[in-house]
Amino acid sequence: MKKLFSGNSVLYLWRGLLPVPSLGLSLSLSFCLLITSFAPSFVNGASLVKKWDSGKVFSTPESVIYDAERHVLLVSSLGGPPDEKNGGGFISRLSMKGQLLELKWIDGFNAPKGMGIWENTLYVADITDLVEVNIEKGKIVRRYPLEGAVFLNDVAIDDEGRVYVSDSALSSNAIYRLSGGKAELWVKDDRLGRVNGLFFDGDRIIAGVSADAMLRGVDPGDRSIGDVAVIGSAIDGIAMDSNGDFIVSDWKGRTVLVDSDGGIRVLADTRESEVNAADICFIEKYRMLLIPTFYDDRVIACTLVD
């Protein structure tokens, strides 16, 4: 995806992702400068340019989403273990320049993860509940306990306003759906083993299946499931650029571009430095890729340059 800057230096990473110790940088450094823990890759002339770094202001940030109406970023922080109902989770507001506006804009969550926005409502996956937030009021207005859910993870919303939530538990293989105020188990299938990232591409719900490192598409109508691409590693976040190419993150730190023909190009790889890449967000209008670094407690913004 891009070209990254570290001070006055520009580090380039070819497709194989070259380590950077030869440039006097340590792979043990975290995302404090995005390129000190990896060099960027050129993909058909595209490059990844670091835009800003929020600093370590969060508490295990799992997901980031763009609120276009208010032109701010919303960041979910677990505030504790990913599966613990301790009430320590919260949602933060971050400016488009990476400045923290409000750390605990809304608290009272357990371990909030994926988010989706429909009109003036924010939907948040919170272990076993789908939580509905009134954005204007900045408050939780309703919780939908999803019967049988174990580890809810990501959220996607289709063009009818129906909300889809993945359950990443080993025993689940499931996606839930909220439609017309009714929450239900939508599809349960072995081909959805450890399903995590969800994304609506205009026709299908694209599901990141970590059990076999596949992207699969689920038809919102007949719920049929088809293969989209082999990713080759566990899948966390899914986004899409204007070319119809998917951007996919692996929680361990690998982010790739998936061409329409299924070809994989590595954009960034921070696995050796143990910097995570959780539920990403891509804002096409600004060509901005946002990466929550989970245990590294940051959000990193990069610009996708063709």
C-alpha positions as a Python dict, from the first residue, in 0.01 Angstrom:
ca = {
    (1, 'M'): (0, 0, 0),
    (2, 'K'): (243, 273, 75),
    (3, 'K'): (556, 464, 154),
    (4, 'L'): (636, 544, 516),
    (5, 'F'): (845, 820, 668),
    (6, 'S'): (1064, 803, 979),
    (7, 'G'): (1194, 1151, 1051),
    (8, 'N'): (1373, 1258, 734),
    (9, 'S'): (1423, 904, 612),
    (10, 'V'): (1200, 707, 381),
    (11, 'L'): (1211, 330, 420),
    (12, 'Y'): (1104, 107, 137),
    (13, 'L'): (989, -248, 174),
    (14, 'W'): (956, -463, -131),
    (15, 'R'): (703, -740, -156),
    (16, 'G'): (909, -971, 61),
    (17, 'L'): (910, -719, 349),
    (18, 'L'): (1275, -658, 426),
    (19, 'P'): (1374, -618, 791),
    (20, 'V'): (1516, -280, 884),
    (21, 'P'): (1801, -340, 1136),
    (22, 'S'): (2051, -253, 860),
    (23, 'L'): (1917, 102, 883),
    (24, 'G'): (1992, 115, 1252),
    (25, 'L'): (1634, 60, 1360),
    (26, 'S'): (1524, -210, 1598),
    (27, 'L'): (1242, -445, 1515),
    (28, 'S'): (1165, -450, 1885),
    (29, 'L'): (1039, -92, 1864),
    (30, 'S'): (664, -63, 1859),
    (31, 'F'): (444, 146, 1633),
    (32, 'C'): (565, 466, 1797),
    (33, 'L'): (686, 535, 1448),
    (34, 'L'): (504, 309, 1209),
    (35, 'I'): (805, 252, 994),
    (36, 'T'): (1046, 174, 1271),
    (37, 'S'): (880, -163, 1309),
    (38, 'F'): (839, -237, 939),
    (39, 'A'): (930, -94, 605),
    (40, 'P'): (648, -25, 359),
    (41, 'S'): (580, -213, 42),
    (42, 'F'): (536, -89, -311),
    (43, 'V'): (238, -257, -477),
    (44, 'N'): (201, -175, -845),
    (45, 'G'): (332, 174, -774),
    (46, 'A'): (127, 221, -455),
    (47, 'S'): (298, 319, -133),
    (48, 'L'): (205, 360, 233),
    (49, 'V'): (273, 700, 386),
    (50, 'K'): (252, 738, 761),
    (51, 'K'): (21, 1028, 844),
    (52, 'W'): (5, 1030, 1223),
    (53, 'D'): (29, 825, 1540),
    (54, 'S'): (-216, 878, 1827),
    (55, 'G'): (37, 779, 2091),
    (56, 'K'): (-35, 521, 2360),
    (57, 'V'): (-355, 677, 2486),
    (58, 'F'): (-596, 382, 2459),
    (59, 'S'): (-651, 63, 2658),
    (60, 'T'): (-622, -224, 2409),
    (61, 'P'): (-791, -58, 2109),
    (62, 'E'): (-961, -321, 1894),
    (63, 'S'): (-1156, -128, 1632),
    (64, 'V'): (-1170, 215, 1471),
    (65, 'I'): (-1450, 358, 1257),
    (66, 'Y'): (-1511, 687, 1076),
    (67, 'D'): (-1815, 890, 1176),
    (68, 'A'): (-1858, 1086, 853),
    (69, 'E'): (-2147, 1298, 982),
    (70, 'R'): (-1937, 1443, 1262),
    (71, 'H'): (-1600, 1398, 1089),
    (72, 'V'): (-1440, 1215, 1382),
    (73, 'L'): (-1299, 872, 1450),
    (74, 'L'): (-1446, 636, 1709),
    (75, 'V'): (-1217, 385, 1878),
    (76, 'S'): (-1325, 87, 2090),
    (77, 'S'): (-1098, -12, 2380),
    (78, 'L'): (-1135, -342, 2562),
    (79, 'G'): (-1015, -199, 2893),
    (80, 'G'): (-928, -552, 3007),
    (81, 'P'): (-923, -913, 2881),
    (82, 'P'): (-1106, -969, 2548),
    (83, 'D'): (-1362, -1208, 2697),
    (84, 'E'): (-1415, -1063, 3045),
    (85, 'K'): (-1740, -892, 3143),
    (86, 'N'): (-1584, -637, 3375),
    (87, 'G'): (-1751, -314, 3263),
    (88, 'G'): (-1413, -159, 3186),
    (89, 'G'): (-1454, -113, 2811),
    (90, 'F'): (-1519, 222, 2645),
    (91, 'I'): (-1545, 415, 2318),
    (92, 'S'): (-1317, 714, 2249),
    (93, 'R'): (-1341, 1006, 2008),
    (94, 'L'): (-1033, 1090, 1805),
    (95, 'S'): (-983, 1378, 1561),
    (96, 'M'): (-894, 1317, 1197),
    (97, 'K'): (-545, 1443, 1284),
    (98, 'G'): (-498, 1189, 1561),
    (99, 'Q'): (-573, 1416, 1856),
    (100, 'L'): (-762, 1258, 2146),
    (101, 'L'): (-1091, 1444, 2187),
    (102, 'E'): (-1247, 1234, 2461),
    (103, 'L'): (-1100, 915, 2605),
    (104, 'K'): (-1417, 778, 2764),
    (105, 'W'): (-1680, 929, 2541),
    (106, 'I'): (-1903, 633, 2629),
    (107, 'D'): (-1812, 378, 2895),
    (108, 'G'): (-1998, 89, 3057),
    (109, 'F'): (-1900, -168, 2794),
    (110, 'N'): (-1736, -499, 2877),
    (111, 'A'): (-1486, -565, 2597),
    (112, 'P'): (-1618, -369, 2295),
    (113, 'K'): (-1479, -474, 1959),
    (114, 'G'): (-1619, -421, 1607),
    (115, 'M'): (-1846, -126, 1530),
    (116, 'G'): (-2084, -12, 1258),
    (117, 'I'): (-2279, 309, 1197),
    (118, 'W'): (-2627, 340, 1047),
    (119, 'E'): (-2771, 692, 1033),
    (120, 'N'): (-2742, 827, 1389),
    (121, 'T'): (-2683, 491, 1556),
    (122, 'L'): (-2360, 316, 1646),
    (123, 'Y'): (-2368, -62, 1687),
    (124, 'V'): (-2097, -230, 1895),
    (125, 'A'): (-2012, -599, 1945),
    (126, 'D'): (-1963, -657, 2319),
    (127, 'I'): (-1884, -1025, 2398),
    (128, 'T'): (-2241, -1164, 2397),
    (129, 'D'): (-2443, -847, 2330),
    (130, 'L'): (-2492, -616, 2037),
    (131, 'V'): (-2503, -268, 2189),
    (132, 'E'): (-2696, 22, 2033),
    (133, 'V'): (-2564, 373, 2093),
    (134, 'N'): (-2731, 705, 2013),
    (135, 'I'): (-2442, 902, 1868),
    (136, 'E'): (-2596, 1246, 1916),
    (137, 'K'): (-2666, 1180, 2283),
    (138, 'G'): (-2345, 984, 2335),
    (139, 'K'): (-2517, 713, 2536),
    (140, 'I'): (-2609, 347, 2525),
    (141, 'V'): (-2981, 312, 2452),
    (142, 'R'): (-3026, -62, 2414),
    (143, 'R'): (-2852, -398, 2444),
    (144, 'Y'): (-2945, -700, 2237),
    (145, 'P'): (-2831, -1021, 2410),
    (146, 'L'): (-2763, -1269, 2129),
    (147, 'E'): (-2874, -1613, 2241),
    (148, 'G'): (-2593, -1866, 2214),
    (149, 'A'): (-2326, -1605, 2141),
    (150, 'V'): (-1985, -1661, 2301),
    (151, 'F'): (-1734, -1413, 2156),
    (152, 'L'): (-1891, -1148, 1935),
    (153, 'N'): (-1627, -971, 1732),
    (154, 'D'): (-1702, -763, 1422),
    (155, 'V'): (-1998, -569, 1284),
    (156, 'A'): (-2113, -495, 929),
    (157, 'I'): (-2426, -318, 807),
    (158, 'D'): (-2588, -370, 467),
    (159, 'D'): (-2764, -108, 254),
    (160, 'E'): (-3099, -189, 419),
    (161, 'G'): (-2965, -110, 766),
    (162, 'R'): (-2949, -473, 877),
    (163, 'V'): (-2669, -534, 1125),
    (164, 'Y'): (-2447, -844, 1110),
    (165, 'V'): (-2226, -961, 1397),
    (166, 'S'): (-1962, -1236, 1386),
    (167, 'D'): (-1901, -1483, 1668),
    (168, 'S'): (-1536, -1591, 1669),
    (169, 'A'): (-1560, -1864, 1932),
    (170, 'L'): (-1423, -2201, 1825),
    (171, 'S'): (-1760, -2363, 1888),
    (172, 'S'): (-1973, -2101, 1713),
    (173, 'N'): (-1911, -2080, 1335),
    (174, 'A'): (-2185, -1817, 1335),
    (175, 'I'): (-2303, -1477, 1218),
    (176, 'Y'): (-2596, -1307, 1392),
    (177, 'R'): (-2824, -1044, 1240),
    (178, 'L'): (-3035, -761, 1375),
    (179, 'S'): (-3321, -678, 1138),
    (180, 'G'): (-3635, -479, 1213),
    (181, 'G'): (-3548, -471, 1582),
    (182, 'K'): (-3520, -851, 1600),
    (183, 'A'): (-3185, -1013, 1674),
    (184, 'E'): (-3133, -1374, 1566),
    (185, 'L'): (-2879, -1635, 1464),
    (186, 'W'): (-2851, -1565, 1090),
    (187, 'V'): (-2618, -1836, 964),
    (188, 'K'): (-2419, -2114, 1130),
    (189, 'D'): (-2188, -2317, 909),
    (190, 'D'): (-1857, -2506, 935),
    (191, 'R'): (-1725, -2283, 656),
    (192, 'L'): (-1740, -1995, 906),
    (193, 'G'): (-1496, -2140, 1157),
    (194, 'R'): (-1358, -1866, 1387),
    (195, 'V'): (-1521, -1601, 1168),
    (196, 'N'): (-1399, -1255, 1260),
    (197, 'G'): (-1394, -959, 1019),
    (198, 'L'): (-1715, -866, 836),
    (199, 'F'): (-1764, -620, 550),
    (200, 'F'): (-2060, -544, 323),
    (201, 'D'): (-1932, -498, -33),
    (202, 'G'): (-2264, -388, -183),
    (203, 'D'): (-2378, -739, -269),
    (204, 'R'): (-2250, -979, -4),
    (205, 'I'): (-2138, -993, 354),
    (206, 'I'): (-1767, -1066, 322),
    (207, 'A'): (-1657, -1281, 615),
    (208, 'G'): (-1299, -1335, 727),
    (209, 'V'): (-1272, -1698, 831),
    (210, 'S'): (-961, -1753, 1041),
    (211, 'A'): (-997, -2131, 1071),
    (212, 'D'): (-876, -2177, 713),
    (213, 'A'): (-760, -1820, 634),
    (214, 'M'): (-1033, -1756, 377),
    (215, 'L'): (-1249, -1467, 272),
    (216, 'R'): (-1600, -1595, 205),
    (217, 'G'): (-1908, -1415, 80),
    (218, 'V'): (-2252, -1472, 231),
    (219, 'D'): (-2559, -1372, 30),
    (220, 'P'): (-2794, -1154, 241),
    (221, 'G'): (-3093, -1312, 64),
    (222, 'D'): (-3053, -1689, 47),
    (223, 'R'): (-2753, -1703, 289),
    (224, 'S'): (-2550, -1908, 44),
    (225, 'I'): (-2174, -1908, 108),
    (226, 'G'): (-1902, -1885, -155),
    (227, 'D'): (-1524, -1856, -153),
    (228, 'V'): (-1372, -1517, -233),
    (229, 'A'): (-996, -1546, -168),
    (230, 'V'): (-732, -1738, 24),
    (231, 'I'): (-556, -1498, 261),
    (232, 'G'): (-295, -1727, 410),
    (233, 'S'): (-314, -1605, 770),
    (234, 'A'): (-572, -1539, 1040),
    (235, 'I'): (-810, -1254, 957),
    (236, 'D'): (-916, -961, 1173),
    (237, 'G'): (-1034, -647, 990),
    (238, 'I'): (-1166, -613, 634),
    (239, 'A'): (-1196, -295, 427),
    (240, 'M'): (-1220, -211, 56),
    (241, 'D'): (-1068, 54, -171),
    (242, 'S'): (-1228, 223, -471),
    (243, 'N'): (-1086, -41, -705),
    (244, 'G'): (-1287, -312, -532),
    (245, 'D'): (-972, -459, -376),
    (246, 'F'): (-996, -580, -18),
    (247, 'I'): (-758, -468, 254),
    (248, 'V'): (-728, -737, 520),
    (249, 'S'): (-550, -731, 855),
    (250, 'D'): (-419, -1020, 1059),
    (251, 'W'): (-434, -949, 1434),
    (252, 'K'): (-72, -1060, 1468),
    (253, 'G'): (39, -770, 1246),
    (254, 'R'): (15, -862, 878),
    (255, 'T'): (-192, -639, 647),
    (256, 'V'): (-247, -734, 283),
    (257, 'L'): (-416, -609, -31),
    (258, 'V'): (-636, -863, -210),
    (259, 'D'): (-685, -800, -582),
    (260, 'S'): (-1014, -871, -755),
    (261, 'D'): (-850, -1183, -901),
    (262, 'G'): (-758, -1308, -553),
    (263, 'G'): (-390, -1210, -570),
    (264, 'I'): (-229, -1123, -237),
    (265, 'R'): (19, -838, -188),
    (266, 'V'): (171, -772, 154),
    (267, 'L'): (137, -411, 262),
    (268, 'A'): (281, -427, 613),
    (269, 'D'): (411, -696, 845),
    (270, 'T'): (485, -620, 1211),
    (271, 'R'): (460, -973, 1346),
    (272, 'E'): (827, -997, 1438),
    (273, 'S'): (804, -680, 1645),
    (274, 'E'): (480, -809, 1804),
    (275, 'V'): (275, -505, 1707),
    (276, 'N'): (-81, -606, 1627),
    (277, 'A'): (-310, -492, 1346),
    (278, 'A'): (-667, -527, 1467),
    (279, 'D'): (-996, -412, 1310),
    (280, 'I'): (-884, -165, 1043),
    (281, 'C'): (-1080, 114, 875),
    (282, 'F'): (-1020, 261, 528),
    (283, 'I'): (-1166, 603, 441),
    (284, 'E'): (-1173, 622, 64),
    (285, 'K'): (-1235, 999, 52),
    (286, 'Y'): (-901, 1064, 221),
    (287, 'R'): (-726, 742, 112),
    (288, 'M'): (-661, 689, 482),
    (289, 'L'): (-597, 349, 641),
    (290, 'L'): (-641, 338, 1018),
    (291, 'I'): (-479, 58, 1219),
    (292, 'P'): (-557, -6, 1587),
    (293, 'T'): (-253, -175, 1741),
    (294, 'F'): (-434, -357, 2025),
    (295, 'Y'): (-180, -431, 2301),
    (296, 'D'): (38, -145, 2171),
    (297, 'D'): (-248, 94, 2267),
    (298, 'R'): (-229, 318, 1956),
    (299, 'V'): (-412, 405, 1639),
    (300, 'I'): (-188, 461, 1338),
    (301, 'A'): (-304, 649, 1028),
    (302, 'C'): (-147, 598, 686),
    (303, 'T'): (-231, 738, 345),
    (304, 'L'): (-272, 502, 51),
    (305, 'V'): (-90, 659, -243),
    (306, 'D'): (-127, 510, -592),
}
